[in-house]
Amino acid sequence: MATPDFVLALRERIGHAPLWLTGVTAVVLRGLGTPGAEVLLVRRQDNGAWTPVTGIIDPGEEPAVAAEREVLEEAAVVAVAERLAQVQVLPQNVYDNGDITQYIDLVFRCRYESGEPYPADGENSEARWFPLDALPEQVSQNFRIRIALAASDEREARFTR
């Protein structure tokens, strides 16, 4: 996945030390409330997993805007963030190069507006719609929870404790 310039600049100063970042998960839904409701998923280039669109919030960027930007950049789809569905801290991650990160993840329910998905920025090998009730096996349990919370009728964000 592409590393934002601000993270690269920080890494020049702190090396591989743990870095706390804010990320977004954009759960883009189409036809919600109908029998054929779908979710947009991308297949990650690095590990082959299917996930909703995820990304890092740029300094000073509004989180909902970041979610919409990431969907457009990664899948060439225009989506509108409708509500915050979940806030959670993800486990610490150690990358192959030794960099250590940990994310607070903001999960947004997004409404599809337009565009046909494809892997637009090279971070993913595929991008497509899946029925909400027929997700591929390569979707992790944590992402299944994020999708379910975003697709639910809950109006308030869920906070992981």
C-alpha positions as protocol buffer text, in pm:
chain_id: "A"
residue {
  index: 1
  type: MET
  ca { x: 0 y: 0 z: 0 }
}
residue {
  index: 2
  type: ALA
  ca { x: 123 y: 351 z: -75 }
}
residue {
  index: 3
  type: THR
  ca { x: 268 y: 530 z: 225 }
}
residue {
  index: 4
  type: PRO
  ca { x: 162 y: 896 z: 257 }
}
residue {
  index: 5
  type: ASP
  ca { x: 442 y: 1155 z: 234 }
}
residue {
  index: 6
  type: PHE
  ca { x: 380 y: 1279 z: 588 }
}
residue {
  index: 7
  type: VAL
  ca { x: 438 y: 928 z: 724 }
}
residue {
  index: 8
  type: LEU
  ca { x: 761 y: 896 z: 524 }
}
residue {
  index: 9
  type: ALA
  ca { x: 878 y: 1229 z: 668 }
}
residue {
  index: 10
  type: LEU
  ca { x: 799 y: 1112 z: 1021 }
}
residue {
  index: 11
  type: ARG
  ca { x: 981 y: 784 z: 959 }
}
residue {
  index: 12
  type: GLU
  ca { x: 1295 y: 979 z: 863 }
}
residue {
  index: 13
  type: ARG
  ca { x: 1296 y: 1122 z: 1217 }
}
residue {
  index: 14
  type: ILE
  ca { x: 1175 y: 828 z: 1426 }
}
residue {
  index: 15
  type: GLY
  ca { x: 1296 y: 528 z: 1230 }
}
residue {
  index: 16
  type: HIS
  ca { x: 1095 y: 212 z: 1299 }
}
residue {
  index: 17
  type: ALA
  ca { x: 957 y: 333 z: 1636 }
}
residue {
  index: 18
  type: PRO
  ca { x: 583 y: 285 z: 1698 }
}
residue {
  index: 19
  type: LEU
  ca { x: 370 y: 540 z: 1515 }
}
residue {
  index: 20
  type: TRP
  ca { x: 8 y: 612 z: 1613 }
}
residue {
  index: 21
  type: LEU
  ca { x: -207 y: 687 z: 1307 }
}
residue {
  index: 22
  type: THR
  ca { x: -571 y: 756 z: 1235 }
}
residue {
  index: 23
  type: GLY
  ca { x: -729 y: 545 z: 965 }
}
residue {
  index: 24
  type: VAL
  ca { x: -1068 y: 513 z: 801 }
}
residue {
  index: 25
  type: THR
  ca { x: -1267 y: 217 z: 680 }
}
residue {
  index: 26
  type: ALA
  ca { x: -1521 y: 321 z: 416 }
}
residue {
  index: 27
  type: VAL
  ca { x: -1804 y: 68 z: 394 }
}
residue {
  index: 28
  type: VAL
  ca { x: -1972 y: 168 z: 67 }
}
residue {
  index: 29
  type: LEU
  ca { x: -2325 y: 29 z: 34 }
}
residue {
  index: 30
  type: ARG
  ca { x: -2552 y: 16 z: -268 }
}
residue {
  index: 31
  type: GLY
  ca { x: -2923 y: -72 z: -257 }
}
residue {
  index: 32
  type: LEU
  ca { x: -2936 y: -86 z: 122 }
}
residue {
  index: 33
  type: GLY
  ca { x: -3281 y: -188 z: 242 }
}
residue {
  index: 34
  type: THR
  ca { x: -3347 y: -399 z: -66 }
}
residue {
  index: 35
  type: PRO
  ca { x: -3297 y: -774 z: -112 }
}
residue {
  index: 36
  type: GLY
  ca { x: -3004 y: -713 z: -348 }
}
residue {
  index: 37
  type: ALA
  ca { x: -2804 y: -484 z: -119 }
}
residue {
  index: 38
  type: GLU
  ca { x: -2433 y: -481 z: -196 }
}
residue {
  index: 39
  type: VAL
  ca { x: -2103 y: -372 z: -42 }
}
residue {
  index: 40
  type: LEU
  ca { x: -1797 y: -251 z: -231 }
}
residue {
  index: 41
  type: LEU
  ca { x: -1485 y: -455 z: -158 }
}
residue {
  index: 42
  type: VAL
  ca { x: -1128 y: -434 z: -283 }
}
residue {
  index: 43
  type: ARG
  ca { x: -878 y: -718 z: -302 }
}
residue {
  index: 44
  type: ARG
  ca { x: -550 y: -614 z: -144 }
}
residue {
  index: 45
  type: GLN
  ca { x: -241 y: -648 z: -359 }
}
residue {
  index: 46
  type: ASP
  ca { x: -18 y: -744 z: -64 }
}
residue {
  index: 47
  type: ASN
  ca { x: -212 y: -1034 z: 92 }
}
residue {
  index: 48
  type: GLY
  ca { x: -511 y: -1112 z: -134 }
}
residue {
  index: 49
  type: ALA
  ca { x: -768 y: -1031 z: 135 }
}
residue {
  index: 50
  type: TRP
  ca { x: -1100 y: -874 z: 40 }
}
residue {
  index: 51
  type: THR
  ca { x: -1176 y: -563 z: 248 }
}
residue {
  index: 52
  type: PRO
  ca { x: -1377 y: -244 z: 237 }
}
residue {
  index: 53
  type: VAL
  ca { x: -1168 y: 53 z: 127 }
}
residue {
  index: 54
  type: THR
  ca { x: -928 y: 165 z: 402 }
}
residue {
  index: 55
  type: GLY
  ca { x: -675 y: 443 z: 430 }
}
residue {
  index: 56
  type: ILE
  ca { x: -489 y: 694 z: 641 }
}
residue {
  index: 57
  type: ILE
  ca { x: -629 y: 1038 z: 721 }
}
residue {
  index: 58
  type: ASP
  ca { x: -399 y: 1317 z: 603 }
}
residue {
  index: 59
  type: PRO
  ca { x: -298 y: 1586 z: 855 }
}
residue {
  index: 60
  type: GLY
  ca { x: -582 y: 1838 z: 891 }
}
residue {
  index: 61
  type: GLU
  ca { x: -822 y: 1631 z: 678 }
}
residue {
  index: 62
  type: GLU
  ca { x: -1175 y: 1574 z: 797 }
}
residue {
  index: 63
  type: PRO
  ca { x: -1227 y: 1200 z: 860 }
}
residue {
  index: 64
  type: ALA
  ca { x: -1545 y: 1170 z: 649 }
}
residue {
  index: 65
  type: VAL
  ca { x: -1371 y: 1349 z: 362 }
}
residue {
  index: 66
  type: ALA
  ca { x: -1080 y: 1106 z: 394 }
}
residue {
  index: 67
  type: ALA
  ca { x: -1319 y: 810 z: 364 }
}
residue {
  index: 68
  type: GLU
  ca { x: -1474 y: 956 z: 48 }
}
residue {
  index: 69
  type: ARG
  ca { x: -1129 y: 1040 z: -97 }
}
residue {
  index: 70
  type: GLU
  ca { x: -996 y: 690 z: -33 }
}
residue {
  index: 71
  type: VAL
  ca { x: -1295 y: 530 z: -211 }
}
residue {
  index: 72
  type: LEU
  ca { x: -1243 y: 752 z: -515 }
}
residue {
  index: 73
  type: GLU
  ca { x: -864 y: 695 z: -519 }
}
residue {
  index: 74
  type: GLU
  ca { x: -872 y: 320 z: -466 }
}
residue {
  index: 75
  type: ALA
  ca { x: -1188 y: 212 z: -650 }
}
residue {
  index: 76
  type: ALA
  ca { x: -1288 y: 504 z: -877 }
}
residue {
  index: 77
  type: VAL
  ca { x: -1627 y: 519 z: -704 }
}
residue {
  index: 78
  type: VAL
  ca { x: -1795 y: 834 z: -575 }
}
residue {
  index: 79
  type: ALA
  ca { x: -1947 y: 776 z: -232 }
}
residue {
  index: 80
  type: VAL
  ca { x: -2087 y: 998 z: 43 }
}
residue {
  index: 81
  type: ALA
  ca { x: -2008 y: 929 z: 408 }
}
residue {
  index: 82
  type: GLU
  ca { x: -2343 y: 915 z: 589 }
}
residue {
  index: 83
  type: ARG
  ca { x: -2249 y: 830 z: 947 }
}
residue {
  index: 84
  type: LEU
  ca { x: -1979 y: 707 z: 1177 }
}
residue {
  index: 85
  type: ALA
  ca { x: -2049 y: 340 z: 1253 }
}
residue {
  index: 86
  type: GLN
  ca { x: -1759 y: 233 z: 1476 }
}
residue {
  index: 87
  type: VAL
  ca { x: -1447 y: 357 z: 1651 }
}
residue {
  index: 88
  type: GLN
  ca { x: -1183 y: 99 z: 1745 }
}
residue {
  index: 89
  type: VAL
  ca { x: -813 y: 63 z: 1813 }
}
residue {
  index: 90
  type: LEU
  ca { x: -654 y: -199 z: 1592 }
}
residue {
  index: 91
  type: PRO
  ca { x: -372 y: -428 z: 1710 }
}
residue {
  index: 92
  type: GLN
  ca { x: -15 y: -309 z: 1665 }
}
residue {
  index: 93
  type: ASN
  ca { x: 122 y: -390 z: 1321 }
}
residue {
  index: 94
  type: VAL
  ca { x: 485 y: -461 z: 1229 }
}
residue {
  index: 95
  type: TYR
  ca { x: 561 y: -425 z: 858 }
}
residue {
  index: 96
  type: ASP
  ca { x: 820 y: -631 z: 668 }
}
residue {
  index: 97
  type: ASN
  ca { x: 1064 y: -337 z: 682 }
}
residue {
  index: 98
  type: GLY
  ca { x: 1038 y: -320 z: 1064 }
}
residue {
  index: 99
  type: ASP
  ca { x: 811 y: -13 z: 1086 }
}
residue {
  index: 100
  type: ILE
  ca { x: 564 y: -37 z: 1374 }
}
residue {
  index: 101
  type: THR
  ca { x: 221 y: 127 z: 1360 }
}
residue {
  index: 102
  type: GLN
  ca { x: -105 y: 121 z: 1546 }
}
residue {
  index: 103
  type: TYR
  ca { x: -428 y: 271 z: 1420 }
}
residue {
  index: 104
  type: ILE
  ca { x: -740 y: 419 z: 1564 }
}
residue {
  index: 105
  type: ASP
  ca { x: -990 y: 319 z: 1296 }
}
residue {
  index: 106
  type: LEU
  ca { x: -1302 y: 520 z: 1215 }
}
residue {
  index: 107
  type: VAL
  ca { x: -1558 y: 313 z: 1026 }
}
residue {
  index: 108
  type: PHE
  ca { x: -1794 y: 511 z: 804 }
}
residue {
  index: 109
  type: ARG
  ca { x: -2112 y: 398 z: 638 }
}
residue {
  index: 110
  type: CYS
  ca { x: -2098 y: 541 z: 287 }
}
residue {
  index: 111
  type: ARG
  ca { x: -2370 y: 567 z: 25 }
}
residue {
  index: 112
  type: TYR
  ca { x: -2282 y: 482 z: -334 }
}
residue {
  index: 113
  type: GLU
  ca { x: -2330 y: 772 z: -576 }
}
residue {
  index: 114
  type: SER
  ca { x: -2163 y: 678 z: -906 }
}
residue {
  index: 115
  type: GLY
  ca { x: -1882 y: 498 z: -1083 }
}
residue {
  index: 116
  type: GLU
  ca { x: -1792 y: 144 z: -1179 }
}
residue {
  index: 117
  type: PRO
  ca { x: -1532 y: 1 z: -942 }
}
residue {
  index: 118
  type: TYR
  ca { x: -1186 y: -97 z: -1056 }
}
residue {
  index: 119
  type: PRO
  ca { x: -846 y: -100 z: -880 }
}
residue {
  index: 120
  type: ALA
  ca { x: -766 y: 263 z: -961 }
}
residue {
  index: 121
  type: ASP
  ca { x: -441 y: 332 z: -775 }
}
residue {
  index: 122
  type: GLY
  ca { x: -246 y: 7 z: -783 }
}
residue {
  index: 123
  type: GLU
  ca { x: -293 y: -74 z: -413 }
}
residue {
  index: 124
  type: ASN
  ca { x: -549 y: -342 z: -497 }
}
residue {
  index: 125
  type: SER
  ca { x: -578 y: -610 z: -763 }
}
residue {
  index: 126
  type: GLU
  ca { x: -961 y: -606 z: -786 }
}
residue {
  index: 127
  type: ALA
  ca { x: -1258 y: -392 z: -685 }
}
residue {
  index: 128
  type: ARG
  ca { x: -1619 y: -506 z: -710 }
}
residue {
  index: 129
  type: TRP
  ca { x: -1960 y: -529 z: -549 }
}
residue {
  index: 130
  type: PHE
  ca { x: -2064 y: -826 z: -334 }
}
residue {
  index: 131
  type: PRO
  ca { x: -2408 y: -910 z: -194 }
}
residue {
  index: 132
  type: LEU
  ca { x: -2415 y: -827 z: 177 }
}
residue {
  index: 133
  type: ASP
  ca { x: -2528 y: -1183 z: 248 }
}
residue {
  index: 134
  type: ALA
  ca { x: -2254 y: -1347 z: 34 }
}
residue {
  index: 135
  type: LEU
  ca { x: -1917 y: -1203 z: 130 }
}
residue {
  index: 136
  type: PRO
  ca { x: -1607 y: -1387 z: 5 }
}
residue {
  index: 137
  type: GLU
  ca { x: -1425 y: -1618 z: 246 }
}
residue {
  index: 138
  type: GLN
  ca { x: -1119 y: -1391 z: 241 }
}
residue {
  index: 139
  type: VAL
  ca { x: -1304 y: -1121 z: 442 }
}
residue {
  index: 140
  type: SER
  ca { x: -1171 y: -1132 z: 801 }
}
residue {
  index: 141
  type: GLN
  ca { x: -1402 y: -1148 z: 1101 }
}
residue {
  index: 142
  type: ASN
  ca { x: -1308 y: -794 z: 1202 }
}
residue {
  index: 143
  type: PHE
  ca { x: -1403 y: -659 z: 859 }
}
residue {
  index: 144
  type: ARG
  ca { x: -1727 y: -859 z: 868 }
}
residue {
  index: 145
  type: ILE
  ca { x: -1814 y: -681 z: 1193 }
}
residue {
  index: 146
  type: ARG
  ca { x: -1732 y: -341 z: 1042 }
}
residue {
  index: 147
  type: ILE
  ca { x: -1954 y: -415 z: 741 }
}
residue {
  index: 148
  type: ALA
  ca { x: -2241 y: -539 z: 959 }
}
residue {
  index: 149
  type: LEU
  ca { x: -2227 y: -231 z: 1184 }
}
residue {
  index: 150
  type: ALA
  ca { x: -2220 y: 4 z: 886 }
}
residue {
  index: 151
  type: ALA
  ca { x: -2514 y: -177 z: 721 }
}
residue {
  index: 152
  type: SER
  ca { x: -2718 y: -186 z: 1043 }
}
residue {
  index: 153
  type: ASP
  ca { x: -2992 y: 57 z: 1140 }
}
residue {
  index: 154
  type: GLU
  ca { x: -2794 y: 173 z: 1444 }
}
residue {
  index: 155
  type: ARG
  ca { x: -2777 y: 551 z: 1445 }
}
residue {
  index: 156
  type: GLU
  ca { x: -2494 y: 592 z: 1695 }
}
residue {
  index: 157
  type: ALA
  ca { x: -2136 y: 484 z: 1657 }
}
residue {
  index: 158
  type: ARG
  ca { x: -2024 y: 172 z: 1838 }
}
residue {
  index: 159
  type: PHE
  ca { x: -1718 y: 213 z: 2057 }
}
residue {
  index: 160
  type: THR
  ca { x: -1502 y: -92 z: 2113 }
}
residue {
  index: 161
  type: ARG
  ca { x: -1411 y: -142 z: 2478 }
}
